[in-house]
């Protein structure tokens, strides 16, 4: 699959919806810290990292979790690992 910013954003929002089903993931601003905005804890961030891996094939090591605590951060992190052509 070829990934672009929009498809990665959609994937990140889909995974977020699985991690925090009570939240309106689509209404979350891209630059807001999910830990504060949705009260995600460390296990939720772990599940977000696992979900991103399952959706995109990009492994997010624990040392990089701080980079995926916003939707924009998730997209930037994934783009950096996948490149513009996927």
PyMOL commands that set and color helices and strands:
alter all, ss='L'
color gray80, all
select helices_A, chain A and resi 5-19+25-27+34-37+42-56+62-68+71-82
alter helices_A, ss='H'
color red, helices_A
deselect
rebuild
show_as cartoon
